[in-house]
Amino acid sequence: MGGGLVVGELVAAALLKGARRLEMSVGMVAGGEDDAIHQVRVSCRRLRSDLKLFRKLLAGDWATGLRADLAALADACGEARDLEVIAALVRENTTSEDNEEHVDTILTALTLGLDRAAARATEVVLGDSTRDLLNTLEAIAAAPDLKPSADKPCSEVLPKLLHAATEKFNQEADKLKPWSPDDDWHEVRLLAKRVRYAADTSAAVLGDEAKATAAHAATYQELLGQHQDHCAAADALTAMADDAAAQDDPELSFTLGRLTERHRAARKPLREQFLSLYHRP
């Protein structure tokens, strides 16, 4: 692809690439491959990001329904992925000071939850709604309904779209403080991901500058992703501690409380690392 390409052609190419990526990840789920459900989730998010990036070029309301269907599929895969990450983090952050029997109980509960969530996600991914979604994507990618402005050159339109995504990220990242709520940090992570995907989509036309933007955004996304994983682990363990207390098991509740605090403490160095990197001259 070159700078003479009109942006409508890039929209169609991005949708087709996204459809192929989603179809491949669905095939991974059908084949029982590792990380398959996560790849379905990622595929949905990338497509939703492209639709958001190009939203002002899309005619009609077809993108609204498509984004909703992609969000529903991603959400169906979310619980399994979250539990997989949380279980791995608990294993990594367990020490010899923790009660081994309690840790086994916690990991068993997380694994059982993961297996059930993965089974539910697999049923959705391999169901009729996903097959219909793939067919819809193929049809739309072949001839997306676009506004006349989509006939403009990519070299004219893409820098503005990428700048808008970057500016939104910067606006929210500028507000972050070490004590900002978890939700604020999560929002900036989502915006970093949006910049990364927008830059990836633009890189074929904009070249090295877009690639550099994507690399920076990926670094931010990785740090904030680790932060979000610890937040999710802390929340899940807190809920388990409440259940243990309700079942009159104070010792298990105590172990869960210690693990929770360990994950909450892990947020601080990640926040410091992000702020140092983001504000670096």
LUMBADREN-348001 format. One line per 3 residues: number of its first residue (from 1); their letters; for each residue x, y, z of N, C-alpha, C. Coordinates in Angstrom, 3 decimals. Example, Ala and Ser with C-alpha at 12.3 -4.5 7.8 and 13.67 -1.06 7.14 Angstrom:
1> as> 13.190:-5.690:7.800:12.300:-4.500:7.800:13.200:-3.300:7.800 | 12.850:-2.250:7.080:13.670:-1.060:7.140:12.900:0.030:7.870
This chain:
1> mgg> 0.834:-1.200:0.000:0.000:0.000:0.000:0.868:1.248:0.000 | 0.424:2.264:-0.734:1.212:3.478:-0.803:0.400:4.686:-0.463 | 1.053:5.846:-0.506:0.419:7.095:-0.131:-0.675:7.503:-1.080
4> glv> -0.713:6.941:-2.341:-1.758:7.297:-3.292:-3.060:6.562:-3.057 | -3.077:5.642:-2.144:-4.273:4.873:-1.824:-5.327:5.784:-1.211 | -6.586:5.603:-1.630:-7.652:6.369:-0.978:-8.047:5.652:0.303
7> vge> -8.526:6.408:1.270:-8.739:5.852:2.600:-9.844:4.793:2.606 | -10.799:4.899:1.702:-11.841:3.883:1.623:-11.291:2.504:1.322 | -10.255:2.454:0.498:-9.617:1.172:0.192:-8.925:0.602:1.420
10> lva> -8.354:1.484:2.223:-7.701:1.018:3.447:-8.736:0.500:4.446 | -9.882:1.159:4.523:-10.958:0.691:5.395:-11.355:-0.738:5.004 | -11.582:-0.957:3.720:-11.978:-2.284:3.243:-10.888:-3.318:3.536
13> aal> -9.631:-2.933:3.312:-8.514:-3.847:3.560:-8.398:-4.189:5.037 | -8.589:-3.178:5.911:-8.503:-3.400:7.352:-9.621:-4.325:7.824 | -10.829:-4.129:7.292:-11.952:-4.987:7.668:-11.735:-6.420:7.197
16> lkg> -11.207:-6.568:5.988:-10.943:-7.911:5.469:-9.854:-8.603:6.286 | -8.809:-7.868:6.607:-7.735:-8.443:7.429:-8.272:-8.840:8.799 | -9.126:-7.980:9.372:-9.701:-8.282:10.677:-10.606:-9.497:10.628
19> arr> -11.379:-9.611:9.549:-12.263:-10.769:9.386:-11.444:-12.052:9.288 | -10.354:-12.004:8.534:-9.481:-13.184:8.382:-8.838:-13.555:9.734 | -8.429:-12.533:10.477:-7.806:-12.783:11.784:-8.806:-13.423:12.747
22> lem> -10.039:-12.909:12.734:-11.064:-13.480:13.616:-11.400:-14.904:13.195 | -11.519:-15.127:11.895:-11.823:-16.464:11.391:-10.729:-17.461:11.794 | -9.484:-17.019:11.724:-8.370:-17.885:12.102:-8.408:-18.221:13.590
25> svg> -8.721:-17.209:14.422:-8.761:-17.446:15.866:-9.927:-18.359:16.244 | -11.057:-18.238:15.536:-12.174:-19.151:15.762:-11.752:-20.581:15.409 | -10.995:-20.718:14.332:-10.470:-22.027:13.966:-9.538:-22.589:15.029
28> mva> -8.780:-21.703:15.696:-7.915:-22.148:16.787:-8.736:-22.708:17.944 | -9.863:-22.060:18.232:-10.740:-22.560:19.294:-11.295:-23.926:18.909 | -11.725:-24.061:17.656:-12.263:-25.345:17.177:-11.214:-26.447:17.295
31> gge> -9.947:-26.083:17.095:-8.865:-27.059:17.178:-8.319:-27.262:18.577 | -8.881:-26.551:19.559:-8.444:-26.699:20.950:-7.044:-26.183:21.206 | -6.598:-25.194:20.423:-5.235:-24.682:20.581:-5.106:-23.771:21.798
34> dda> -3.893:-23.701:22.326:-3.610:-22.837:23.466:-3.813:-21.377:23.088 | -4.310:-20.602:24.024:-4.466:-19.155:23.866:-5.506:-18.776:22.825 | -6.296:-19.745:22.367:-7.229:-19.491:21.270:-8.326:-18.505:21.662
37> ihq> -8.909:-18.686:22.841:-10.003:-17.804:23.262:-9.498:-16.375:23.412 | -8.286:-16.230:23.911:-7.701:-14.891:24.021:-7.530:-14.265:22.648 | -7.130:-15.056:21.667:-6.942:-14.526:20.316:-8.262:-14.082:19.691
40> vrv> -9.348:-14.768:20.017:-10.666:-14.320:19.555:-10.971:-12.944:20.144 | -10.701:-12.801:21.414:-10.944:-11.526:22.098:-10.113:-10.402:21.475 | -8.843:-10.674:21.224:-7.956:-9.681:20.619:-8.443:-9.314:19.216
43> scr> -8.852:-10.317:18.449:-9.341:-10.067:17.088:-10.554:-9.147:17.108 | -11.469:-9.394:18.036:-12.657:-8.543:18.159:-12.270:-7.113:18.521 | -11.343:-6.979:19.422:-10.944:-5.640:19.861:-10.242:-4.866:18.757
46> rlr> -9.444:-5.548:17.979:-8.755:-4.857:16.884:-9.752:-4.372:15.837 | -10.726:-5.203:15.536:-11.757:-4.799:14.580:-12.570:-3.623:15.118 | -12.920:-3.680:16.373:-13.671:-2.574:16.976:-12.851:-1.290:16.964
49> sdl> -11.545:-1.424:17.173:-10.666:-0.254:17.144:-10.620:0.355:15.750 | -10.530:-0.485:14.717:-10.521:0.028:13.339:-11.840:0.724:13.007 | -12.947:0.142:13.440:-14.250:0.766:13.190:-14.357:2.116:13.888
52> klf> -13.769:2.212:15.070:-13.783:3.495:15.786:-12.861:4.504:15.105 | -11.703:4.039:14.658:-10.751:4.913:13.979:-11.379:5.545:12.742 | -12.111:4.742:11.986:-12.670:5.207:10.710:-14.134:5.642:10.815
55> rkl> -14.642:5.813:12.034:-16.077:6.006:12.231:-16.648:7.186:11.443 | -15.887:8.270:11.274:-16.398:9.447:10.572:-16.450:9.248:9.056 | -15.914:8.137:8.589:-15.926:7.836:7.154:-17.002:6.826:6.786
58> lag> -17.653:6.247:7.801:-18.612:5.167:7.571:-20.015:5.728:7.402 | -20.681:5.334:6.327:-22.045:5.797:6.058:-23.055:4.852:6.714 | -24.224:5.390:7.065:-25.255:4.555:7.671:-24.899:4.169:9.098
61> dwa> -25.628:3.170:9.621:-25.405:2.756:11.014:-24.939:1.307:11.128 | -24.435:0.745:10.006:-24.034:-0.656:10.032:-22.909:-0.931:11.024 | -22.040:0.064:11.227:-20.904:-0.156:12.124:-21.347:-0.282:13.579
64> tgl> -22.438:0.372:13.941:-22.923:0.311:15.330:-23.297:-1.115:15.708 | -24.074:-1.761:14.850:-24.451:-3.140:15.118:-23.267:-4.084:15.088 | -22.338:-3.836:14.180:-21.157:-4.692:14.061:-20.274:-4.564:15.301
67> rad> -20.083:-3.335:15.771:-19.288:-3.129:16.985:-19.940:-3.810:18.191 | -21.286:-3.754:18.244:-22.000:-4.393:19.355:-21.825:-5.912:19.317 | -21.905:-6.493:18.137:-21.723:-7.949:17.999:-20.302:-8.363:18.360
70> laa> -19.330:-7.576:17.937:-17.932:-7.869:18.269:-17.691:-7.737:19.773 | -18.317:-6.725:20.388:-18.174:-6.537:21.838:-18.774:-7.713:22.595 | -19.930:-8.201:22.124:-20.577:-9.332:22.790:-19.707:-10.584:22.719
73> lad> -19.084:-10.807:21.568:-18.210:-11.974:21.417:-16.979:-11.834:22.307 | -16.392:-10.642:22.326:-15.222:-10.409:23.186:-15.580:-10.604:24.649 | -16.740:-10.093:25.055:-17.175:-10.234:26.450:-17.374:-11.699:26.827
76> acg> -17.886:-12.498:25.875:-18.096:-13.919:26.139:-16.782:-14.639:26.417 | -15.691:-14.084:25.892:-14.362:-14.683:26.090:-13.625:-14.084:27.281 | -14.181:-13.017:27.847:-13.458:-12.250:28.850:-13.219:-12.978:30.160
79> ear> -14.240:-13.643:30.681:-14.107:-14.281:31.993:-13.023:-15.349:31.982 | -13.004:-16.157:30.927:-12.005:-17.226:30.844:-10.594:-16.650:30.821 | -10.397:-15.620:30.018:-9.073:-15.003:29.928:-8.665:-14.383:31.265
82> dle> -9.594:-13.699:31.919:-9.286:-13.058:33.192:-8.887:-14.090:34.246 | -9.640:-15.183:34.327:-9.334:-16.214:35.322:-8.001:-16.896:35.025 | -7.688:-17.059:33.742:-6.395:-17.643:33.360:-5.245:-16.767:33.844
85> via> -5.379:-15.453:33.637:-4.340:-14.515:34.059:-4.239:-14.468:35.578 | -5.389:-14.438:36.249:-5.397:-14.354:37.717:-4.752:-15.594:38.335 | -5.090:-16.778:37.827:-4.500:-18.004:38.354:-2.980:-18.004:38.181
88> alv> -2.522:-17.550:37.012:-1.075:-17.493:36.766:-0.399:-16.512:37.714 | -1.028:-15.377:37.960:-0.455:-14.378:38.870:-0.391:-14.892:40.305 | -1.433:-15.597:40.722:-1.426:-16.153:42.079:-0.270:-17.138:42.235
91> ren> -0.073:-17.975:41.218:1.047:-18.924:41.272:2.391:-18.194:41.375 | 2.534:-17.137:40.560:3.795:-16.399:40.520:4.081:-15.658:41.819 | 3.031:-15.209:42.501:3.212:-14.349:43.665:3.053:-15.066:45.003
94> tts> 2.879:-16.374:44.948:2.819:-17.157:46.182:4.235:-17.359:46.727 | 4.380:-17.261:48.047:5.683:-17.459:48.685:5.605:-18.611:49.682 | 6.742:-18.974:50.212:6.805:-20.061:51.187:6.094:-19.708:52.486
97> edn> 5.826:-18.426:52.699:5.125:-17.994:53.913:3.622:-18.274:53.842 | 3.120:-18.518:52.642:1.686:-18.752:52.480:1.336:-20.195:52.818 | 0.150:-20.385:53.377:-0.343:-21.711:53.712:-0.556:-22.506:52.421
100> eeh> 0.200:-23.577:52.267:0.186:-24.341:51.015:-1.190:-24.928:50.726 | -1.855:-25.416:51.766:-3.189:-25.995:51.582:-4.180:-24.933:51.109 | -4.076:-23.741:51.693:-4.966:-22.654:51.284:-4.710:-22.254:49.828
103> vdt> -3.448:-22.177:49.470:-3.102:-21.802:48.090:-3.661:-22.833:47.111 | -3.546:-24.115:47.462:-4.107:-25.166:46.600:-5.619:-25.013:46.466 | -6.282:-24.674:47.568:-7.736:-24.468:47.549:-8.101:-23.309:46.625
106> ilt> -7.334:-22.224:46.734:-7.580:-21.031:45.912:-7.371:-21.346:44.433 | -6.259:-22.003:44.116:-5.956:-22.326:42.717:-6.955:-23.323:42.139 | -7.413:-24.256:42.968:-8.414:-25.218:42.510:-9.712:-24.506:42.148
109> alt> -10.119:-23.553:43.003:-11.345:-22.793:42.730:-11.199:-21.965:41.460 | -10.038:-21.338:41.283:-9.811:-20.534:40.082:-9.791:-21.414:38.828 | -9.176:-22.575:38.924:-9.085:-23.480:37.781:-10.453:-24.028:37.394
112> lgl> -11.260:-24.367:38.402:-12.618:-24.836:38.121:-13.428:-23.741:37.433 | -13.285:-22.522:37.946:-13.982:-21.387:37.328:-13.510:-21.159:35.905 | -12.207:-21.305:35.693:-11.634:-21.142:34.356:-12.178:-22.189:33.396
115> dra> -12.223:-23.441:33.824:-12.706:-24.514:32.957:-14.161:-24.270:32.544 | -14.967:-23.837:33.497:-16.384:-23.586:33.189:-16.523:-22.386:32.254 | -15.754:-21.331:32.539:-15.821:-20.129:31.696:-15.318:-20.440:30.284
118> aar> -14.267:-21.246:30.184:-13.731:-21.603:28.867:-14.748:-22.422:28.070 | -15.467:-23.305:28.752:-16.485:-24.108:28.071:-17.608:-23.210:27.557 | -18.024:-22.242:28.371:-19.078:-21.319:27.936:-18.600:-20.475:26.760
121> ate> -17.343:-19.999:26.842:-16.795:-19.177:25.760:-16.689:-19.974:24.468 | -16.242:-21.211:24.571:-16.101:-22.061:23.391:-17.447:-22.284:22.713 | -18.490:-22.477:23.516:-19.831:-22.677:22.964:-20.279:-21.463:22.160
124> vvl> -19.977:-20.267:22.682:-20.357:-19.040:21.970:-19.525:-18.868:20.704 | -18.206:-19.046:20.843:-17.305:-18.837:19.705:-17.643:-19.765:18.545 | -18.027:-20.994:18.850:-18.310:-21.973:17.793:-19.793:-22.038:17.437
127> gds> -20.567:-21.073:17.963:-22.007:-21.084:17.736:-22.422:-20.355:16.471 | -23.725:-20.381:16.245:-24.286:-19.788:15.029:-24.077:-18.281:14.966 | -24.138:-17.600:16.115:-24.003:-16.136:16.111:-22.631:-15.710:15.608
130> trd> -21.598:-16.468:15.976:-20.256:-16.133:15.503:-20.118:-16.434:14.013 | -20.710:-17.516:13.571:-20.684:-17.842:12.136:-21.385:-16.739:11.330 | -22.513:-16.272:11.853:-23.231:-15.178:11.182:-22.393:-13.906:11.169
133> lln> -21.704:-13.644:12.283:-20.847:-12.460:12.367:-19.734:-12.509:11.331 | -19.109:-13.662:11.168:-18.040:-13.809:10.177:-18.567:-13.593:8.764 | -19.747:-14.123:8.475:-20.347:-13.924:7.157:-20.654:-12.451:6.907
136> tle> -21.137:-11.774:7.949:-21.436:-10.345:7.827:-20.163:-9.547:7.569 | -19.118:-9.885:8.282:-17.835:-9.196:8.114:-17.300:-9.358:6.694 | -17.391:-10.564:6.176:-16.909:-10.833:4.817:-17.672:-9.970:3.814
139> aia> -18.997:-9.912:3.975:-19.831:-9.148:3.041:-19.539:-7.653:3.132 | -19.392:-7.159:4.354:-19.132:-5.729:4.545:-17.754:-5.352:4.008 | -16.758:-6.187:4.291:-15.394:-5.902:3.836:-15.313:-5.847:2.311
142> aap> -16.149:-6.628:1.647:-16.130:-6.652:0.182:-16.619:-5.334:-0.410 | -17.550:-4.663:0.304:-18.090:-3.396:-0.214:-18.670:-2.570:0.935 | -17.798:-2.002:1.792:-18.302:-1.215:2.927:-19.011:0.054:2.451
145> dlk> -20.072:0.422:3.144:-20.828:1.623:2.820:-20.107:2.816:3.446 | -19.542:3.671:2.597:-18.683:4.759:3.075:-19.188:6.114:2.603 | -18.788:7.156:3.310:-19.122:8.525:2.934:-18.201:8.999:1.801
148> psa> -18.587:10.046:1.098:-17.735:10.574:0.018:-16.331:10.954:0.492 | -16.200:11.327:1.756:-14.879:11.711:2.281:-13.898:10.548:2.274 | -14.398:9.313:2.146:-13.520:8.139:2.094:-12.752:8.069:0.779
151> dkp> -13.079:8.947:-0.166:-12.348:8.985:-1.438:-11.072:9.822:-1.356 | -10.836:10.424:-0.205:-9.620:11.229:-0.038:-8.403:10.326:0.130 | -7.211:10.826:-0.210:-5.991:10.018:-0.071:-5.697:9.675:1.394
154> cse> -5.173:8.494:1.606:-4.774:8.085:2.959:-3.770:9.061:3.567 | -2.857:9.549:2.729:-1.814:10.453:3.221:-2.391:11.756:3.774 | -3.608:12.088:3.365:-4.271:13.297:3.870:-5.096:13.005:5.120
157> vlp> -5.743:11.848:5.157:-6.699:11.547:6.227:-6.056:10.872:7.442 | -5.174:9.904:7.215:-4.640:9.094:8.309:-3.888:9.885:9.374 | -3.035:10.858:8.997:-2.347:11.615:10.054:-3.320:12.282:11.022
160> kll> -4.452:12.774:10.512:-5.439:13.421:11.371:-6.101:12.409:12.306 | -6.426:11.236:11.776:-7.070:10.211:12.593:-6.136:9.709:13.688 | -4.883:9.478:13.317:-3.914:8.997:14.295:-3.622:10.072:15.336
163> haa> -3.548:11.319:14.906:-3.314:12.428:15.835:-4.458:12.521:16.855 | -5.691:12.352:16.381:-6.848:12.434:17.275:-6.782:11.344:18.352 | -6.419:10.119:17.956:-6.313:9.019:18.921:-5.195:9.282:19.919
166> tek> -4.072:9.799:19.440:-2.930:10.091:20.310:-3.248:11.212:21.284 | -3.944:12.243:20.789:-4.305:13.373:21.647:-5.239:12.936:22.774 | -6.191:12.076:22.466:-7.106:11.576:23.496:-6.339:10.804:24.560
169> fnq> -5.390:9.975:24.128:-4.547:9.245:25.089:-3.764:10.218:25.958 | -3.132:11.215:25.331:-2.320:12.172:26.081:-3.155:12.961:27.086 | -4.357:13.344:26.694:-5.224:14.104:27.594:-5.493:13.339:28.889
172> ead> -5.787:12.067:28.754:-6.104:11.258:29.935:-4.842:10.845:30.699 | -3.762:10.545:29.977:-2.514:10.162:30.637:-1.944:11.324:31.444 | -2.124:12.547:30.945:-1.634:13.730:31.661:-2.283:13.872:33.035
175> klk> -3.474:13.329:33.197:-4.209:13.470:34.456:-3.779:12.454:35.513 | -3.083:11.404:35.095:-2.756:10.327:36.024:-1.774:10.774:37.101 | -2.073:10.388:38.316:-1.188:10.585:39.465:-0.978:9.231:40.131
178> pws> 0.055:9.096:40.951:0.275:7.801:41.604:-0.931:7.308:42.393 | -1.772:8.240:42.861:-2.921:7.877:43.677:-4.233:7.822:42.885 | -4.171:7.979:41.567:-5.390:7.938:40.761:-6.090:6.585:40.910
181> pdd> -7.429:6.568:40.835:-8.175:5.302:40.970:-7.793:4.291:39.894 | -7.976:3.025:40.210:-7.666:1.951:39.253:-8.381:2.148:37.926 | -9.636:2.590:37.983:-10.417:2.743:36.748:-9.793:3.772:35.805
184> dwh> -9.176:4.817:36.361:-8.526:5.827:35.518:-7.326:5.232:34.789 | -6.579:4.415:35.500:-5.426:3.761:34.882:-5.885:2.777:33.797 | -6.983:2.090:34.064:-7.513:1.147:33.083:-7.961:1.882:31.821
187> evr> -8.596:3.040:31.984:-9.051:3.817:30.835:-7.876:4.244:29.962 | -6.776:4.665:30.580:-5.597:5.071:29.815:-4.991:3.861:29.099 | -5.053:2.713:29.719:-4.583:1.492:29.050:-5.379:1.230:27.775
190> lla> -6.698:1.369:27.858:-7.542:1.159:26.681:-7.222:2.167:25.582 | -6.946:3.396:25.978:-6.605:4.432:24.999:-5.236:4.155:24.366 | -4.296:3.646:25.150:-2.985:3.270:24.597:-3.139:2.157:23.572
193> krv> -4.026:1.213:23.873:-4.282:0.119:22.942:-4.891:0.651:21.648 | -5.787:1.627:21.793:-6.429:2.218:20.622:-5.397:2.925:19.739 | -4.462:3.640:20.371:-3.398:4.306:19.607:-2.540:3.270:18.886
196> rya> -2.210:2.212:19.599:-1.362:1.163:19.001:-2.030:0.556:17.769 | -3.294:0.183:17.910:-3.996:-0.418:16.779:-4.141:0.578:15.630 | -4.437:1.845:15.957:-4.576:2.869:14.908:-3.253:3.058:14.172
199> adt> -2.154:3.066:14.923:-0.838:3.236:14.303:-0.462:2.019:13.468 | -0.807:0.826:13.953:-0.544:-0.394:13.179:-1.280:-0.357:11.841 | -2.553:0.062:11.898:-3.356:0.135:10.676:-2.804:1.176:9.712
202> saa> -2.251:2.262:10.250:-1.753:3.370:9.433:-0.338:3.155:8.915 | 0.394:2.222:9.517:1.831:2.100:9.249:2.155:1.795:7.786 | 1.253:1.059:7.098:1.523:0.713:5.695:1.605:1.952:4.819
205> vlg> 0.926:3.031:5.270:0.924:4.276:4.503:1.871:5.306:5.107 | 1.833:5.450:6.435:2.604:6.507:7.089:4.033:6.114:7.428 | 4.323:4.829:7.368:5.709:4.384:7.510:6.278:4.448:8.910
208> dea> 7.556:4.876:9.009:8.320:4.779:10.252:7.713:5.569:11.403 | 7.124:6.704:11.112:6.551:7.517:12.185:5.402:6.767:12.872 | 4.542:6.148:12.081:3.435:5.381:12.655:3.955:4.144:13.388
211> kat> 4.993:3.525:12.838:5.577:2.358:13.512:6.150:2.734:14.865 | 6.789:3.912:14.948:7.340:4.380:16.222:6.219:4.662:17.224 | 5.142:5.265:16.730:3.995:5.534:17.596:3.415:4.231:18.125
214> aah> 3.300:3.227:17.268:2.774:1.923:17.678:3.673:1.282:18.732 | 4.984:1.410:18.562:5.923:0.812:19.513:5.814:1.473:20.883 | 5.725:2.814:20.903:5.580:3.523:22.180:4.265:3.130:22.861
217> aat> 3.194:3.091:22.079:1.889:2.745:22.640:1.891:1.317:23.180 | 2.593:0.404:22.489:2.673:-0.981:22.944:3.388:-1.076:24.289 | 4.419:-0.251:24.475:5.140:-0.234:25.754:4.226:0.239:26.874
220> yqe> 3.479:1.318:26.620:2.528:1.810:27.616:1.459:0.749:27.899 | 0.966:0.138:26.848:-0.085:-0.863:26.997:0.397:-2.044:27.834 | 1.633:-2.461:27.622:2.187:-3.593:28.370:2.266:-3.271:29.864
223> llg> 2.775:-2.098:30.198:2.882:-1.709:31.605:1.504:-1.617:32.256 | 0.593:-0.948:31.579:-0.739:-0.758:32.135:-1.536:-2.058:32.109 | -1.195:-2.952:31.195:-1.816:-4.273:31.189:-1.420:-5.069:32.423
226> qhq> -0.145:-5.009:32.794:0.308:-5.671:34.021:-0.393:-5.077:35.232 | -0.531:-3.757:35.226:-1.228:-3.074:36.314:-2.673:-3.575:36.421 | -3.363:-3.650:35.283:-4.757:-4.103:35.278:-4.875:-5.550:35.734
229> dhc> -3.910:-6.383:35.364:-3.942:-7.785:35.792:-3.877:-7.885:37.314 | -3.024:-7.087:37.936:-2.930:-7.111:39.401:-4.205:-6.568:40.038 | -4.811:-5.566:39.423:-6.085:-5.040:39.927:-7.162:-6.123:39.870
232> aaa> -7.227:-6.827:38.740:-8.227:-7.879:38.568:-7.999:-9.015:39.569 | -6.726:-9.368:39.797:-6.407:-10.420:40.759:-6.827:-10.007:42.163 | -6.534:-8.774:42.523:-6.898:-8.277:43.851:-8.414:-8.297:44.035
235> dal> -9.159:-7.885:43.029:-10.620:-7.872:43.119:-11.181:-9.292:43.261 | -10.640:-10.224:42.460:-11.123:-11.603:42.516:-10.817:-12.239:43.864 | -9.627:-11.994:44.380:-9.234:-12.572:45.669:-10.035:-11.956:46.816
238> tam> -10.368:-10.672:46.697:-11.200:-10.027:47.711:-12.573:-10.674:47.773 | -13.147:-10.948:46.600:-14.455:-11.614:46.546:-14.378:-13.011:47.161 | -13.273:-13.723:46.899:-13.099:-15.052:47.482:-12.927:-14.964:48.990
241> add> -12.244:-13.917:49.456:-12.066:-13.729:50.900:-13.402:-13.468:51.582 | -14.251:-12.690:50.930:-15.584:-12.423:51.484:-16.391:-13.717:51.588 | -16.280:-14.569:50.557:-16.982:-15.847:50.579:-16.457:-16.742:51.702
244> aaa> -15.119:-16.749:51.865:-14.523:-17.567:52.927:-14.976:-17.094:54.298 | -15.041:-15.777:54.473:-15.499:-15.228:55.757:-16.962:-15.593:56.009 | -17.774:-15.538:54.941:-19.191:-15.881:55.077:-19.379:-17.357:55.423
247> qdd> -18.421:-18.192:55.003:-18.480:-19.622:55.293:-17.727:-19.970:56.580 | -17.407:-18.915:57.356:-16.754:-19.073:58.655:-15.421:-19.825:58.542 | -14.606:-19.360:57.572:-13.257:-19.918:57.391:-12.257:-18.764:57.467
250> pel> -12.017:-18.240:58.695:-11.168:-17.055:58.846:-9.724:-17.270:58.413 | -9.213:-18.490:58.540:-7.824:-18.732:58.155:-7.633:-18.620:56.638 | -8.568:-19.208:55.879:-8.503:-19.077:54.416:-8.708:-17.625:54.021
253> sft> -9.622:-16.953:54.703:-9.866:-15.536:54.431:-8.609:-14.713:54.680 | -7.863:-15.067:55.719:-6.621:-14.356:56.040:-5.585:-14.549:54.919 | -5.431:-15.788:54.445:-4.490:-16.049:53.348:-4.879:-15.268:52.096
256> lgr> -6.172:-15.267:51.805:-6.656:-14.515:50.649:-6.387:-13.022:50.818 | -6.535:-12.532:52.035:-6.257:-11.120:52.302:-4.794:-10.775:52.078 | -3.901:-11.662:52.481:-2.468:-11.427:52.263:-2.133:-11.402:50.784
259> lte> -2.701:-12.345:50.045:-2.453:-12.372:48.608:-3.012:-11.122:47.930 | -4.172:-10.691:48.399:-4.784:-9.484:47.834:-3.877:-8.279:48.015 | -3.364:-8.099:49.219:-2.493:-6.952:49.492:-1.215:-7.002:48.666
262> rhr> -0.745:-8.211:48.392:0.458:-8.359:47.574:0.210:-7.840:46.147 | -0.962:-8.147:45.622:-1.291:-7.667:44.279:-1.559:-6.169:44.276 | -2.164:-5.667:45.321:-2.388:-4.217:45.390:-1.048:-3.473:45.474
265> aar> -0.112:-4.043:46.223:1.205:-3.412:46.359:1.960:-3.416:45.032 | 1.694:-4.420:44.186:2.393:-4.528:42.906:2.028:-3.404:41.955 | 0.929:-2.693:42.235:0.518:-1.596:41.355:1.494:-0.427:41.413
268> kpl> 2.030:-0.157:42.609:2.832:1.064:42.809:4.031:1.152:41.874 | 4.919:0.139:41.819:6.078:0.261:40.918:5.681:0.363:39.443 | 4.569:-0.270:39.064:4.120:-0.180:37.673:3.626:1.223:37.357
271> req> 2.945:1.848:38.303:2.489:3.225:38.109:3.696:4.168:38.010 | 4.655:3.960:38.883:5.845:4.805:38.862:6.613:4.638:37.550 | 6.706:3.411:37.093:7.426:3.144:35.849:6.728:3.801:34.661
274> fls> 5.398:3.714:34.629:4.652:4.334:33.540:4.829:5.848:33.548 | 4.648:6.456:34.715:4.738:7.930:34.797:6.130:8.409:34.435 | 7.151:7.670:34.865:8.519:8.037:34.527:8.754:7.953:33.020
277> lyh> 8.240:6.916:32.414:8.417:6.737:30.974:7.598:7.754:30.192 | 6.378:7.987:30.628:5.487:8.904:29.891:5.981:10.344:29.954 | 6.513:10.746:31.095:6.945:12.134:31.263:8.422:12.353:30.928
280> rp> 9.060:11.304:30.419:10.470:11.423:30.046:10.621:12.458:28.931 | 11.560:13.398:29.061:11.749:14.451:28.037:12.099:13.876:26.665
